């Protein structure tokens, strides 16, 4: 495995990296395989789901190793603008020739394999923001709204274009996660507070408009969230009336409540047994909560927290501004993804249709998040000249 790269006539070799992040990632991947085997075993014919996930996991490990040990991130930087526009082109291509499922076009099918470009655009937006902010870092003190529009216009154009296409794809969850991540990057880069406040206001107005005047199912999801939210008792909302659309979140909450502290064990788990339709994807955390209880769910969340804190600490100490922002952005991308999925399963957040990183069934998600881990390990690794 190659662990070095050249800079001029010098060769730099990786001598140290964050093995704790790597171990947390591998544990989550193993847990994902186990949970998919557990859910697939309900019916013998569904074992194909586990076999597919096993293949995707093996491919993802290779992708992670490639991102960690082969890619020269500083050389990759030269291609970031091109790769970002290529990713946006693929997003547009999905609208033209993509496969539709559940009322949304998000996938391109190539020889029977479904590919979801929107999951990679989150990575490219982080890298593009890090690249551009580093290139214009001397102008950051001039980022009052007028100055930000003048000097950082490409960031606005790329973000608006990407989010506009994602709205057409009905992929609001990617917009939410990317928005929080990119806003955090701007805040860490010390963009002026008045500009950040303006961005928050624009995002809130846009979100309200999309929910109220976009696809009807979003408004329906918000109404369901109002009924079953963890906070519904605080505002005294009546949940006695049950509708058919409530089924998914209701079964998720029932399953998690049955788990209590230690869980029912896989033998007595019910949510995976056709009670929860999306048990292997969006609501796999509910199965974990039911079968392994509060402490099992807490342990899974702790693994994401390990990646979060270790990734932030390792990236924060980097002297190179581009690498620092890129490392922090990739870390936040993974953590916010997990945070949103877990929040939805617990009804702390409205349903968004986002999977749990490294655990939920799905090839594109697993590969994209594994690439993020590989790049994070690459960026934060210690190198010496040899």
C-alpha positions in Angstrom: 0.0 0.0 0.0 1.4 3.3 -1.0 1.8 5.8 1.9 3.9 8.5 0.4 3.8 11.2 -2.3 6.3 13.5 -3.9 6.5 17.3 -3.5 9.1 18.7 -6.0 12.1 16.4 -5.6 11.2 15.4 -2.1 9.2 12.3 -1.1 6.9 12.5 1.9 5.9 9.3 3.8 3.0 8.8 6.2 4.5 7.9 9.6 1.5 8.4 11.8 -2.3 8.7 11.5 -5.4 8.6 13.7 -5.9 4.9 14.3 -8.8 5.6 16.6 -10.8 7.1 13.8 -10.0 4.1 11.6 -11.0 1.7 14.4 -14.3 3.5 14.9 -15.0 3.4 11.2 -14.3 -0.3 10.9 -16.5 -1.1 13.9 -19.4 0.8 12.4 -18.9 -1.1 9.1 -18.9 -4.4 10.9 -22.0 -3.4 12.8 -23.6 -2.4 9.5 -22.9 -5.9 8.1 -24.2 -7.6 11.2 -27.4 -5.5 11.3 -28.0 -6.1 7.6 -27.5 -9.9 8.2 -29.8 -9.7 11.2 -32.6 -7.9 9.3 -32.1 -10.0 6.1 -32.4 -13.3 8.1 -36.1 -12.6 8.7 -36.9 -14.3 5.4 -34.4 -16.6 3.6 -35.0 -14.9 0.2 -33.9 -11.6 1.6 -30.3 -12.8 2.3 -29.4 -11.3 -1.1 -29.6 -7.9 0.8 -26.8 -9.0 3.1 -24.7 -10.4 0.3 -25.0 -7.1 -1.7 -24.0 -5.1 1.4 -21.0 -7.4 2.0 -19.8 -6.7 -1.6 -20.3 -2.9 -1.1 -18.5 -3.0 2.2 -15.5 -4.6 0.6 -15.5 -2.1 -2.2 -15.9 0.7 0.3 -12.8 -0.4 2.3 -10.8 -0.3 -0.9 -12.1 3.2 -1.6 -11.2 4.3 1.9 -7.7 2.9 1.5 -7.4 4.7 -1.8 -8.5 8.0 -0.3 -6.1 7.5 2.6 -2.9 6.1 1.1 -2.9 6.8 -2.6 -4.5 10.2 -3.2 -2.3 13.3 -2.9 -4.8 15.8 -1.6 -2.7 18.8 -2.5 -2.5 17.6 -6.1 -6.2 16.7 -6.0 -6.8 20.4 -5.2 -6.0 21.5 -8.7 -9.0 19.4 -10.0 -11.5 20.3 -7.3 -13.3 23.0 -9.5 -13.6 20.6 -12.4 -14.7 17.7 -10.2 -17.3 19.9 -8.6 -18.8 21.0 -11.9 -18.7 17.4 -13.1 -20.7 16.3 -10.0 -23.3 19.1 -10.7 -23.5 17.9 -14.3 -24.3 14.4 -13.0 -27.0 15.8 -10.8 -28.6 17.5 -13.8 -28.2 14.2 -15.8 -30.2 12.4 -13.1 -33.1 14.7 -13.8 -32.9 13.8 -17.5 -32.2 10.1 -17.6 -32.4 9.1 -13.9 -34.5 6.3 -12.4 -37.6 7.4 -10.4 -38.5 5.8 -7.2 -40.9 7.0 -4.5 -41.8 10.0 -6.5 -38.1 11.2 -6.7 -35.4 11.0 -9.3 -32.1 10.5 -7.5 -30.4 7.5 -9.2 -28.6 6.8 -12.4 -28.7 3.1 -13.3 -25.6 1.6 -15.0 -25.6 -2.1 -15.8 -28.2 -2.7 -13.0 -26.2 -0.8 -10.4 -27.9 2.3 -8.9 -25.6 5.3 -8.4 -26.6 8.4 -6.4 -24.5 11.5 -7.4 -26.1 13.7 -4.7 -24.2 11.9 -2.0 -20.9 12.8 -3.5 -21.8 16.5 -4.1 -21.7 16.9 -0.3 -18.0 15.9 -0.4 -17.2 18.1 -3.4 -18.9 21.2 -1.9 -16.8 20.8 1.2 -13.6 20.5 -0.8 -14.6 23.4 -3.1 -15.4 25.7 -0.2 -12.1 24.8 1.5 -10.2 25.4 -1.8 -11.8 28.8 -2.5 -11.7 30.1 1.1 -8.0 29.3 1.2 -7.4 31.0 -2.1 -9.2 34.2 -0.9 -8.4 34.0 2.8 -6.8 37.5 2.8 -10.2 38.9 1.8 -12.1 37.2 4.7 -11.9 40.4 6.8 -13.9 42.1 4.0 -16.9 39.7 4.2 -19.7 42.1 5.1 -22.7 41.1 2.9 -21.6 43.4 0.0 -18.0 42.2 0.2 -19.0 38.6 0.5 -21.1 38.8 -2.7 -18.3 40.6 -4.5 -15.3 38.4 -3.5 -16.9 35.1 -2.8 -19.5 35.0 -5.6 -18.4 31.5 -6.9 -19.3 30.0 -3.5 -22.8 31.4 -3.8 -23.3 30.3 -7.4 -22.1 26.8 -6.8 -24.3 26.4 -3.7 -27.4 27.8 -5.3 -27.0 25.7 -8.4 -26.4 22.5 -6.5 -29.3 23.1 -4.1 -31.6 24.0 -6.9 -31.0 20.7 -8.7 -31.3 18.8 -5.4 -34.7 20.5 -4.8 -35.8 19.2 -8.2 -34.6 15.7 -7.2 -36.7 15.9 -4.0 -33.5 15.4 -1.9 -34.1 17.9 0.8 -32.0 15.9 3.4 -28.8 16.4 1.4 -29.6 20.2 1.3 -30.1 20.2 5.1 -26.9 18.4 5.9 -24.8 20.3 3.3 -26.2 23.7 4.5 -25.3 23.0 8.1 -21.9 21.8 7.1 -21.1 24.7 4.8 -22.4 27.2 7.2 -20.1 25.7 9.9 -17.2 26.0 7.5 -17.9 29.7 6.9 -18.2 30.3 10.6 -14.9 28.6 11.4 -13.3 30.6 8.6 -14.5 33.7 10.5 -16.8 35.1 7.9 -18.4 38.3 9.3 -21.3 37.6 11.7 -23.8 39.9 9.9 -23.2 37.9 6.7 -23.7 34.6 8.5 -26.9 36.0 10.0 -28.1 36.9 6.5 -27.3 33.4 5.3 -29.3 31.9 8.1 -32.3 34.1 7.3 -32.2 33.1 3.6 -31.9 29.4 4.5 -34.9 29.7 6.9 -37.0 31.5 4.3 -36.1 29.0 1.6 -36.9 26.1 3.9 -40.3 27.4 4.9 -41.1 28.1 1.2 -40.0 24.6 0.1 -42.1 22.9 2.9 -45.2 25.0 2.3 -45.2 25.3 -1.5 -43.0 22.4 -2.6 -44.1 18.8 -2.8 -47.1 18.0 -0.6 -45.4 15.2 1.2 -43.0 17.6 3.0 -45.9 19.5 4.6 -47.4 16.1 5.6 -44.1 15.1 7.2 -44.1 18.3 9.2 -47.6 17.6 10.4 -46.6 14.1 11.5 -43.6 15.5 13.2 -45.7 18.0 15.1 -47.8 15.1 16.4 -45.0 12.6 17.3 -42.2 15.0 18.1 -40.3 14.5 21.4 -41.5 18.0 22.2 -45.2 17.6 21.4 -46.2 17.3 25.0 -44.6 20.7 25.8 -46.9 22.4 23.3 -49.9 20.2 24.2 -50.5 18.7 20.7 -53.2 15.9 20.6 -51.8 12.6 19.3 -55.0 10.6 19.9 -56.0 10.7 16.2 -53.9 8.2 14.2 -53.6 8.4 10.4 -52.1 5.9 7.9 -49.3 8.3 7.1 -48.2 8.1 10.8 -47.3 4.4 10.5 -43.5 4.6 9.9 -42.6 7.0 12.8 -45.1 5.4 15.1 -43.6 1.9 14.6 -40.1 3.4 15.0 -41.0 4.9 18.4 -42.8 1.7 19.5 -39.8 -0.4 18.7 -37.3 1.9 20.5 -39.6 2.2 23.6 -39.7 -1.6 23.8 -35.9 -1.8 23.9 -35.7 0.1 27.3 -32.2 -0.1 28.8 -30.8 -3.4 27.5 -33.0 -4.3 24.5 -35.2 -7.2 23.6 -32.3 -9.1 21.9 -32.3 -10.0 18.1 -34.4 -13.1 18.9 -37.4 -11.1 20.1 -37.0 -8.0 17.9 -40.2 -7.1 16.0 -39.6 -3.9 14.0 -37.4 -5.8 11.5 -40.1 -8.4 11.0 -42.0 -6.3 8.4 -43.4 -3.9 11.0 -41.0 -1.2 9.9 -40.8 -1.0 6.0 -37.5 1.0 6.0 -35.8 -1.0 8.7 -32.6 -1.6 6.8 -32.1 2.0 5.5 -33.7 5.1 7.1 -34.8 3.5 10.3 -32.1 0.9 11.1 -31.2 2.8 14.3 -34.7 2.0 15.5 -33.9 -1.7 15.2 -30.7 -1.2 17.1 -32.6 0.7 19.8 -35.2 -2.1 20.1 -32.9 -5.0 20.2 -29.9 -3.5 22.1 -31.7 -0.9 24.1 -30.6 2.5 25.3 -27.0 1.4 26.0 -26.6 -0.3 22.6 -27.9 2.8 20.8 -25.7 5.0 23.0 -22.6 2.9 22.1 -23.4 3.4 18.4 -23.8 7.1 18.8 -20.5 7.2 20.8 -18.6 5.7 17.8 -19.8 8.7 15.7 -18.8 11.1 18.5 -15.3 9.5 18.4 -15.0 10.3 14.7 -16.4 13.7 15.3 -14.1 14.8 18.1 -11.0 13.1 16.8 -11.6 14.5 13.3 -12.1 18.0 14.6 -9.1 18.0 16.9 -6.8 16.5 14.3 -8.0 19.0 11.6 -8.0 22.0 13.9 -4.2 21.6 14.6 -3.3 21.7 10.9 -1.3 24.8 9.7 -2.5 24.5 6.1 -5.8 26.5 6.0 -7.1 24.4 3.0 -6.4 21.1 4.8 -7.8 22.4 8.1 -11.1 23.5 6.5 -11.4 20.3 4.4 -10.8 18.0 7.3 -13.3 19.8 9.5 -15.9 19.8 6.7 -15.5 16.1 6.0 -15.9 15.4 9.7 -19.0 17.5 10.1 -20.5 15.9 7.0 -20.4 12.5 8.5 -21.5 13.5 11.9 -24.4 15.7 10.8 -25.5 12.8 8.6 -25.6 10.4 11.6 -27.1 13.1 13.8 -30.0 13.7 11.4 -30.8 10.0 10.9 -30.7 9.3 14.7 -32.9 12.4 15.3 -35.5 11.2 12.8 -35.6 7.7 14.3 -36.3 9.2 17.7 -38.7 11.8 16.3 -36.5 14.6 17.5 -36.3 15.8 13.9 -38.8 15.6 11.0 -38.5 12.6 8.6 -35.9 13.4 5.8 -35.1 10.0 4.2 -31.3 10.0 5.1 -29.5 6.8 5.9 -27.2 6.0 8.8 -23.5 6.2 7.7 -21.7 2.9 7.4 -24.7 0.9 8.9 -27.7 1.4 6.7 -28.1 -0.7 3.5 -26.9 1.1 0.4 -23.8 1.1 -1.8 -23.5 4.7 -2.8 -23.8 6.0 0.7 -21.3 3.5 2.0 -18.7 4.4 -0.7 -19.2 8.2 -0.3 -18.8 8.1 3.5 -15.9 5.7 3.3 -14.2 8.1 0.8 -14.7 10.9 3.4 -13.0 8.8 6.1 -10.1 8.0 3.8 -9.6 11.6 2.9 -9.9 12.7 6.5 -7.2 10.2 7.6 -5.1 11.4 4.6 -5.5 15.1 5.5 -4.7 14.6 9.2 -1.8 12.1 8.8 1.7 13.0 9.9 4.3 12.9 7.1 8.0 13.1 7.1 10.5 13.6 4.2 12.3 10.5 3.2 
